[in-house]
Amino acid sequence: METTALPPMQMGDFVVLEIQERYLADLRAQGKAELTVSAYRSDLRGFRRHMDKAGLRLEDLTLREVRAYQRYLADHLKPASVNRQLH
């Protein structure tokens, strides 16, 4: 399994991680396979890296930034992978 280092965390990141972990726990409660949950965790990390590179915080996100990320994914991934990462 590939591990990618994440940038240093700030206080707001702990809130984001708490939300992320609750989301992943909900997926498990829905009966999703652990590989599926792991894939979603990886997708969320990718989005966080994208935000960090763009200098964005969660509260800065708008539809424009999400659409830019969608275009970035479309340029680099197959359509099914893009759809999974955006849902």
C-alpha positions in Angstrom: 0.0 0.0 0.0 1.4 3.4 -1.0 1.7 5.9 1.8 1.9 9.6 1.0 3.1 12.1 3.6 0.7 14.8 4.4 1.6 18.4 5.2 1.8 19.5 8.8 -1.7 19.8 10.4 -3.3 22.9 11.8 -6.0 23.0 14.4 -8.8 23.2 11.8 -7.5 20.0 10.3 -8.5 18.0 13.4 -12.1 19.0 12.8 -11.8 17.9 9.2 -10.2 14.6 10.3 -13.0 14.0 12.8 -15.6 14.6 10.1 -13.7 12.3 7.8 -13.5 9.5 10.4 -17.2 9.8 11.1 -17.9 9.5 7.4 -15.7 6.4 7.1 -17.4 4.9 10.2 -20.8 5.5 8.6 -19.6 3.7 5.4 -18.6 0.7 7.6 -22.0 0.8 9.3 -23.6 0.6 5.9 -21.7 -2.6 5.3 -19.1 -1.3 2.9 -16.1 -3.5 2.5 -12.9 -2.4 4.2 -11.2 -2.0 0.8 -13.9 0.4 -0.3 -13.5 2.4 2.9 -9.8 2.5 2.3 -10.3 3.7 -1.2 -12.6 6.5 0.1 -9.9 7.4 2.7 -7.3 7.6 -0.1 -9.7 9.8 -2.2 -10.1 12.2 0.7 -6.4 12.4 1.2 -6.0 13.3 -2.4 -8.5 16.1 -2.1 -6.7 17.4 1.0 -3.4 17.4 -0.9 -5.1 19.3 -3.7 -6.5 21.8 -1.3 -3.1 22.2 0.4 -1.3 22.8 -2.9 -3.9 25.4 -3.8 -3.5 27.0 -0.4 -7.2 26.4 0.4 -8.8 25.7 3.7 -12.2 23.9 4.1 -14.0 27.2 4.7 -12.5 28.6 1.5 -14.1 25.9 -0.7 -16.7 27.0 -3.2 -18.3 25.3 -6.2 -15.6 26.8 -8.3 -12.8 25.0 -6.4 -14.7 21.7 -6.5 -15.2 22.0 -10.2 -11.5 22.8 -10.7 -10.6 19.6 -8.8 -13.1 17.7 -10.9 -11.4 18.9 -14.1 -8.0 18.0 -12.6 -9.2 14.5 -11.9 -10.8 14.2 -15.3 -7.4 15.0 -16.9 -5.6 12.3 -14.9 -8.1 9.5 -14.2 -10.7 7.3 -15.9 -14.3 8.4 -15.6 -15.3 5.7 -13.1 -12.5 6.8 -10.8 -13.5 10.4 -11.1 -17.1 9.6 -10.2 -16.0 7.6 -7.1 -13.8 10.4 -5.8 -16.5 12.9 -6.2 -19.3 11.0 -4.4 
